[in-house]
Amino acid sequence: MQEFLQRYRDGIIGGGIGLILAILLLMIGFLKTLLVIVCTFVGAFIGIYLNRTGFLSVSKILEDRKIGRLLRWKNKITK
C-alpha cells in the first residue's frame, strides 16, 4: 500500500484538488470559487514571504517577551 501511495502520490493529490474544486464550483459557483483560489494563493505567497524574511519568526517574538527569557532559563536548567 505504501509503495502504491508513493508511486501515484502526484495523481492522488491532483485528484483530491480536482474533487475539491468541483465541489466548490457546484456549491458556490465559478466567481466565488475563483475568489477562494486567488485568496488562497495570495495568503500562501504572503506566508512564504514572511517566512523567508523572518518578519514573524516565533523565536524572535519569544526572545522579545518574558516567555522567551523563561524558556531560555528552563533550557539552561535541563542541560
N, C-alpha and C positions, 0 to 999 in steps of 0.2 A: 504494500500500500504506500509506504514511504517513497519507494522508487517511482511509483506512478505519479505521486504528487510532485516530486522533484522534476520529473520528465515533462509534465504538462502544466507546470506552475503558471507560466505566462498565459496559456489558454484559459485556465481556470480563473485567473484574475480578470482577464479580458471579458470572459463570460459573465462574471459577477458584476463588473462595471456596466456591461450592456444591460443586464437584468435590472439593475438599479435605475439606469437612465430610462428604460422602457416603462417601469412602474411610475417614475416621476412624470414622464410625458403623459401617461394615461390619467394620472391623478390630478396634476396641477396645470397641465398644458405646456406648450412649447416655450413661450416667453418667460414664464416663471421658472421653468427648468433651466433655461439659458442663464437667467439671473443667478440661480443657485450655483451653477457651474462657474460662472465668472467670479462670484464672491468667494467660492472655494479656492480658485486659483490665486486670487489677489491675497487672500489670507495666508495661503501657503507660501507665496513669494515674500510677504512681509515677515513671516516666521523664519524663513531661511535667511533673509537679510539680517534680522535681529540676532539670530544665532551666530552668523558669521562675524558680525561686528562686536558681539558680546555686550550689546546695549542692555539687555535684560538678563544678564547672567545671574543665576541663582547664587553662585558663590560670591559674586561682587555685592549682591544685595545683603547676603548674610554677614559679610565682613563689615558692612556699614551699620549693622544693627547689634543690639546686645546679644541676640541669639547667636550670632557668629562668634562673639567672644566666649560665650558659654560653651558652644560646641568645640572650639579650639581648646578650651580648658579641659573639657571632658576627654578629648583625644589625647592630651598630654598625660592625663591620669592613667588611661588604659594602656598606654605604650610602655 
